[in-house]
Amino acid sequence: MPSINVVFFASLRETLKSDGVSVELEQPLTVFELKQKLAQQLDQPVLLEDTVKTAIDYDFARDTDIIDIETVHEVAFFPPVTGG
Amino acid sequence: MSDSRMINTQTISVQEADFNVQTLYESLCVPHKTGAVAMFVGRVRDFSENPEQSSFVLEHYPGMTERNIEKIVAQAQQRWTLLGVKVVHRVGELGVDDQIVFVGVASAHRAEAFAACDFIMDYLKSRAAFWKKEITPKASNWVEAKQSDEDSLQRW
């Protein structure tokens, strides 16, 4: 079964006490569906909060974007960015 | 496309080390062509009652952060005629009065240089994978994103 890396950053990493997990996926799903799946698996409803932002293979993504399990390597979840 | 429109790795640096503005300025100037250089430096302000004991930790997402900045610079280069762009963003632990970020833009005339520097800095704030954490003797807090930074993008 194809698997993807899911990584967490900043305050979200600290809340989840995890840098990331590997997730096995049977079929393509949306970003929001992945959030739901992980929130349930990790018992972390924080992943469903509006403030949790997403990147698919280094590009910012929306909740409705599809994760193609054949081509995607890494999905990241993180709080709003605060650089500069 | 001229060479000046190409993005190479020397354009962008995400690094722990400090940077020297004079060196960056000199690297931006193209002999006989550069008529204007606009530069911005972001610094760590005092954010607590104990500046000597306060620091920032800047976290980034290696790979994504560089890609975000490359895209922002490419957009600026499409929009304005630029002779050179340099972006340096520091990560790791920084103290009060340390330099955080440098954006420099060279062009023939000042209007392009000012506008592109402002544009790149605005997008760096809201579209590049960096996160700041404030650390004081009493507590550590992740800095929250400001709506005013997101709103500022509407100018472009």
Chai-1 contact restraints between the chains, C-beta under 6 A:
chainA,res_idxA,chainB,res_idxB,connection_type,confidence,min_distance_angstrom,max_distance_angstrom,comment,restraint_id
A,F9,B,Y61,contact,1.0,0.0,6.0,A-B,restraint_1
A,A10,B,E59,contact,1.0,0.0,6.0,A-B,restraint_2
A,A10,B,W131,contact,1.0,0.0,6.0,A-B,restraint_3
A,A10,B,W142,contact,1.0,0.0,6.0,A-B,restraint_4
A,S11,B,W142,contact,1.0,0.0,6.0,A-B,restraint_5
A,A55,B,M64,contact,1.0,0.0,6.0,A-B,restraint_6
A,Y58,B,G63,contact,1.0,0.0,6.0,A-B,restraint_7
A,Y58,B,M64,contact,1.0,0.0,6.0,A-B,restraint_8
A,Y58,B,R67,contact,1.0,0.0,6.0,A-B,restraint_9
A,P80,B,A145,contact,1.0,0.0,6.0,A-B,restraint_10
A,V81,B,A129,contact,1.0,0.0,6.0,A-B,restraint_11
A,V81,B,F130,contact,1.0,0.0,6.0,A-B,restraint_12
A,T82,B,W131,contact,1.0,0.0,6.0,A-B,restraint_13
A,T82,B,K132,contact,1.0,0.0,6.0,A-B,restraint_14
A,T82,B,V143,contact,1.0,0.0,6.0,A-B,restraint_15
A,T82,B,A145,contact,1.0,0.0,6.0,A-B,restraint_16
A,G83,B,L124,contact,1.0,0.0,6.0,A-B,restraint_17
A,G83,B,A128,contact,1.0,0.0,6.0,A-B,restraint_18
A,G83,B,F130,contact,1.0,0.0,6.0,A-B,restraint_19
A,G84,B,G42,contact,1.0,0.0,6.0,A-B,restraint_20
A,G84,B,V101,contact,1.0,0.0,6.0,A-B,restraint_21
A,G84,B,L124,contact,1.0,0.0,6.0,A-B,restraint_22
A,G84,B,K125,contact,1.0,0.0,6.0,A-B,restraint_23
